[in-house]
């Protein structure tokens, strides 16, 4: 039987030193962030996901954003090469974790850079943000790794936010959602639904119509509930101060067999 697993990683004590690129730095309450992270992990478990903790990387302030370290497609884990050099120490622990879960492991190599937060999978279509953290060589290597597995890789320009998935994610039916002022080219997506809040652009598909969403997007939650979805709301305010969102805090593996 396929097993739904979610990789998570405990926040570093140095979380407050995490990178900020497109927003003003605010003070981060690390103790509150840990509480929010624990509630996030519990929400995943409550809705049918087995959480797998990657070994902590306490010297890497951004390591809680585990999604950036790897892209998983089918049973292949492509280990990222983060665009920010200070984040490259995050990948070793993630590589060990996905290997233990039985994934086939591949890598992005220099001069390529790629952050997992730049990769949005919608069925067999893999959109990849090309901008601040992911470069053309990284996109080329992603295509070489995933197209033999049946993926169709589509580069998407990213200029106003940190990662592609800072701007857009997708609903269960494949409709891409985003806060339109932050989406470079909405027309690249066959179906695009604008949402009223920046943090409303971020959903994690929990199964069925359940969507994990941030508490900071109540208008979007109301909109999506009206369309028949079931928002599962978590407060991740301390991570949002570091340009984090609900997708960044886990890597969901849907097609592993155990």
Beta strands, then each sheet from edge to edge (+ up, - down):
strand 1: 2-8
strand 2: 50-53
strand 3: 70-73
strand 4: 76-79
strand 5: 104-107
strand 6: 119-122
strand 7: 125-130
strand 8: 152-157
strand 9: 168-170
strand 10: 176-178
strand 11: 192-194
strand 12: 204-207
strand 13: 210-214
strand 14: 230-234
strand 15: 251-257
sheet 1: 2+ 1+ 15-
sheet 2: 3+ 4- 5-
sheet 3: 6+ 7- 8-
sheet 4: 9+ 10- 11-
sheet 5: 12+ 13- 14-
end
